[in-house]
Amino acid sequence: MSNTSSTTPAGLARYAREYFEAAIAADDVIGMRPGYEFVAPPPVMFLVAHSIELAIKSYILFKGKSLNDITKLSHKLNDCWDAAKKENIEVHVKLSDDDIDVLNLINDLHVSTELRYIQTGYKNFPVFGPLQNLAKKLLDAICPLVGYK
């Protein structure tokens, strides 16, 4: 994200929604394979995590922060959420303790790039249903607010 004149809250929200829709479409195919009954395939989780990131960043941009401000947050979903809370996002959407637990799990995987590049060893993955619900909750609250359906 480097062009401040063409990056808008609605544009980020659009991409957030489209990443989420791509995740659901991918899960409908590869998520039906044996072994993915509860946990989605890593590419699906990556798409959902990126959707969450873009949705929250669209809200922060909407509230008047600069593109540079949201870029500094990197891919740290927890930092994005904390920044959004400082901009009163909880007036529009409240996350339950369970939602925060899911956010913490997907944050760790998203920041470590373990959803993009295989790393062997033990990991904690969120169950897909709650992850999907978290993303949908954020998208449904933020997208219309920032000017995207």
C-alpha positions as CSV (number, residue, x, y, z in Angstrom):
1,M,0.0,0.0,0.0
2,S,1.8,3.0,-1.2
3,N,-0.6,5.2,-3.2
4,T,-2.5,7.3,-0.7
5,S,-4.7,8.8,-3.4
6,S,-6.1,5.5,-4.6
7,T,-6.3,3.6,-1.3
8,T,-9.7,4.2,0.3
9,P,-11.6,2.7,3.2
10,A,-14.3,1.4,0.8
11,G,-11.6,-0.1,-1.5
12,L,-10.0,-1.9,1.4
13,A,-13.4,-3.1,2.6
14,R,-14.1,-4.4,-0.9
15,Y,-10.9,-6.4,-1.0
16,A,-11.6,-7.6,2.6
17,R,-15.0,-8.9,1.4
18,E,-13.6,-10.5,-1.7
19,Y,-10.8,-12.3,0.2
20,F,-13.4,-13.7,2.5
21,E,-15.6,-14.8,-0.4
22,A,-12.6,-16.4,-2.0
23,A,-11.9,-18.2,1.3
24,I,-15.4,-19.6,1.4
25,A,-15.2,-20.7,-2.2
26,A,-11.9,-22.4,-1.7
27,D,-13.1,-24.1,1.5
28,D,-16.1,-25.4,-0.5
29,V,-13.6,-27.3,-2.6
30,I,-10.4,-28.2,-0.7
31,G,-12.1,-28.0,2.7
32,M,-14.2,-31.0,1.8
33,R,-11.1,-33.2,1.6
34,P,-10.5,-35.7,4.5
35,G,-8.6,-34.1,7.3
36,Y,-10.3,-30.7,7.1
37,E,-13.5,-31.5,9.0
38,F,-12.8,-28.9,11.7
39,V,-9.8,-26.9,10.7
40,A,-9.7,-25.2,7.3
41,P,-6.8,-25.7,4.9
42,P,-4.0,-23.2,5.4
43,P,-4.7,-21.2,2.2
44,V,-8.3,-20.8,3.3
45,M,-7.2,-19.6,6.8
46,F,-4.8,-17.2,5.1
47,L,-7.5,-15.6,3.0
48,V,-9.8,-15.2,6.0
49,A,-6.9,-13.7,8.1
50,H,-6.1,-11.2,5.3
51,S,-9.8,-10.4,5.1
52,I,-9.9,-9.6,8.8
53,E,-6.7,-7.5,8.5
54,L,-8.1,-5.4,5.6
55,A,-11.5,-5.0,7.2
56,I,-10.0,-3.6,10.4
57,K,-7.6,-1.4,8.4
58,S,-10.4,0.0,6.3
59,Y,-12.1,1.1,9.5
60,I,-8.9,2.7,10.8
61,L,-8.4,4.6,7.5
62,F,-12.1,5.6,7.6
63,K,-11.5,7.2,11.0
64,G,-8.9,9.5,9.6
65,K,-5.6,7.6,10.2
66,S,-3.1,7.7,7.3
67,L,-2.1,5.0,5.0
68,N,1.3,5.1,6.6
69,D,-0.3,4.5,10.0
70,I,-2.1,1.4,8.9
71,T,1.0,0.1,7.0
72,K,3.0,0.3,10.2
73,L,0.6,-2.1,11.8
74,S,1.9,-4.7,9.4
75,H,0.0,-8.0,9.5
76,K,-0.5,-8.0,13.2
77,L,-4.2,-8.6,13.7
78,N,-4.0,-7.9,17.4
79,D,-2.3,-4.6,16.8
80,C,-4.9,-3.7,14.2
81,W,-7.7,-4.5,16.6
82,D,-6.1,-2.5,19.3
83,A,-5.7,0.5,17.0
84,A,-9.3,0.2,15.9
85,K,-10.5,0.1,19.5
86,K,-8.7,3.4,20.0
87,E,-10.9,4.7,17.2
88,N,-14.1,3.4,19.0
89,I,-14.8,0.4,16.7
90,E,-16.5,-1.3,19.7
91,V,-19.4,1.2,19.2
92,H,-20.1,-0.7,15.9
93,V,-18.9,-4.2,16.6
94,K,-18.1,-6.0,19.9
95,L,-16.0,-9.1,20.0
96,S,-16.7,-11.7,22.6
97,D,-14.0,-13.4,24.6
98,D,-14.3,-16.4,22.2
99,D,-13.9,-14.0,19.3
100,I,-10.7,-12.6,20.9
101,D,-9.4,-16.1,21.4
102,V,-9.9,-16.9,17.7
103,L,-8.3,-13.6,16.8
104,N,-5.3,-14.4,18.9
105,L,-4.8,-17.8,17.3
106,I,-5.2,-16.6,13.7
107,N,-2.9,-13.6,14.5
108,D,-0.1,-15.9,15.6
109,L,-0.4,-17.9,12.4
110,H,-0.8,-14.9,10.2
111,V,2.2,-12.9,11.6
112,S,4.5,-16.0,11.6
113,T,3.7,-16.6,7.9
114,E,2.8,-20.2,8.8
115,L,-0.3,-20.0,6.7
116,R,1.8,-19.2,3.6
117,Y,4.9,-21.3,4.1
118,I,4.9,-24.7,5.6
119,Q,6.7,-25.0,9.0
120,T,6.6,-28.4,10.6
121,G,5.9,-28.8,14.3
122,Y,3.0,-28.3,16.7
123,K,0.6,-25.4,16.1
124,N,-2.7,-24.2,17.4
125,F,-5.3,-23.7,14.7
126,P,-8.7,-22.1,15.2
127,V,-11.8,-24.2,14.4
128,F,-13.0,-22.8,11.1
129,G,-16.6,-22.1,12.1
130,P,-15.7,-19.6,14.8
131,L,-13.0,-18.0,12.5
132,Q,-15.5,-17.7,9.7
133,N,-18.1,-16.2,12.1
134,L,-15.5,-13.7,13.4
135,A,-14.6,-12.5,9.9
136,K,-18.3,-12.2,8.9
137,K,-19.1,-10.2,12.1
138,L,-16.3,-7.7,11.3
139,L,-17.2,-7.5,7.6
140,D,-20.9,-7.1,8.2
141,A,-20.3,-4.2,10.6
142,I,-17.4,-2.4,8.9
143,C,-18.1,-2.7,5.2
144,P,-21.3,-0.7,5.1
145,L,-19.9,1.8,7.6
146,V,-17.0,2.7,5.4
147,G,-19.1,2.8,2.2
148,Y,-18.9,-0.7,0.8
149,K,-21.9,-3.0,0.7
